[in-house]
Amino acid sequence: MLSTSTRAPEKRAAQKISKEKYIDTAIIACVLLETIIVTLALIPAQLWTRLLPQSSGAALNGPFPASIAPLITALLYLLPAIIGFLCRNWQKALLFATLPAWIGLGLFLIAATSKVGIFYLVSTDHVTENVSVLELFAALGSMGWLARQIFKLR
């Protein structure tokens, strides 16, 4: 039979694995939520007014009521930083923080090229805007990761 002194390290290791699973689940949930919000934010206002004709604020706030629109905006900025904060290394922080932007922009560009044409992606102003979104998400994710290093949470 194992003594209590040999069970303690096993128990700590199991708790560490359990904590890491919760953190990984939180990262995945944040990435999914951010992907949904980014994708909804990239849908043009004209489409929202057609999809939600009874909503007076559809052109400004999309599918969200005006009362929670500031919360959605805050989530667009906070979620990449939270994702970066939860990641253990900077490579994952940058990847997971920018992944929602890659997916959202990819879906938007696919839809836009079917309406506007194949060269929509490479026009100068669109390239700059898309890169700016990716840079913003990367900067927010890296700021979250740096905050983790400051607080020494592991």
N, C-alpha and C positions, 0 to 999 in steps of 0.2 A: 504494500500500500504506500502511496505517495505521502510524504510528510507535507505539512502546511507550507514549509519554506520553499518547496519545489513547485507548489501550486501557484504561489503569488506571481512569479514571472510569467507563467502561462496565462494567468488571468489578465495581467497587464497587456500582454501581447494580443489577447482576444479583444480587449477593450480598445486597443489602438486600431486594430483591423476594423472593428465596428465603427469607430469614429471616422476612419478614412472612407468607409462605405457611405456614411451619412454626408460627408463633405462632397464625395463624388456625385451623389444623388442631388445634392443642392446645386452643384455646378451644372449638371445636365438640366435641371429644372429652370435655372436662370437662363441658360443658353436657349432653351425652347421658348420661354416667355419672351425673351428679347427678340428672337427670330420672328415670332408672331407680331410683336409690336412694330418692328422695323418693316415687315412686309405690309402691314396695314397702313403704316405711315407713308409708304411709297405709292399707294394707290392714289391716282389723281382725284382732285376734288370733284371734277365733272362726273366721274363714275360714282362717287358717293352720293351725289345729288340724284342720280338716276336710280341707284339701288335703294336709297332711303328718301323717297319724295316727301314723306310726311314729316321728316325732321328738318326743322328750320336751320339747325347748325351743322348739317351734314357737310357743307362746303368748307367750313372752318375746322370742325373737330372730327370729321369722318364718322365712324360708327360709335364714337364715345360721346356721352352726354357732356355738356359744357362744364358741369360741376366736377367731373373727374379728369378733364383735359389737362390741367396742370400736373396731376399725378402721373399721367401717361408720359408727359414731357420729362418729368423728373426720373421716371423709370428708364427712359431712353439714355439718360446720362449716368444713372446710378448702377444699373445692372452690369455694364461692362467693368466698372470699377469693383463691384462686388465679386464678379467672376474672377478678376485678377487677384483680388484679396484672398479668395478661397484656394487658388492654385498654389502648389508647392514650388514650382519652378517657373521662371519667366517665359520659357518657350510655350508651355501650356497656357500661361496667362494670356499671351498675345494671340495664340491660336484660338482659344475659346472665346476671348473677348471680341475678336473680329469675325468669327464664324457666322454669327447672325447677320452681319452686314454683307458678307460674301453671299450667303443664301438669299437674303432679301433683294440685294442688287442683282443677283443672277436671275431671279424670277422676274423682277421688274424689266431687266434688259431683254429677256426672252419675249415678254409681252409687248414691249415697246417696239422691238424689231419686227414683230408681226404686223404692227400698225403703221410704223413710220418707215421702216426699211432696214436693211442689214447694216448700213454704215452708221446707225444711231450710236452704237457703242464707241466708235472711233472719232466722232466729232469732238473738236477741241474742248468745248465747254462742258460736254458730258463726261469726258475723261477726267477733267479737273474736279468736277463735283463728286464723281464716284470715288476717286482717290482721296478726296477730302473726308468723305464719310469713313473710309477705311482707316485713315490716319487718326481721326477723332476716336474711333473705337479702340485702336491700338494704344493711343496715348492714355485713354481712360483705364484700359486694362493694365497697362504698365504702372500707372499711378496706384491702382489697387494693390498690385503686387509689391510695389515699393512700400506702401503703408503696412503690408504684412511683415516686411523685413524690419520696419521701424518698431512694430509692436512685438516682434519675435514670436509670432504665433505659428506653431508647427504641429 
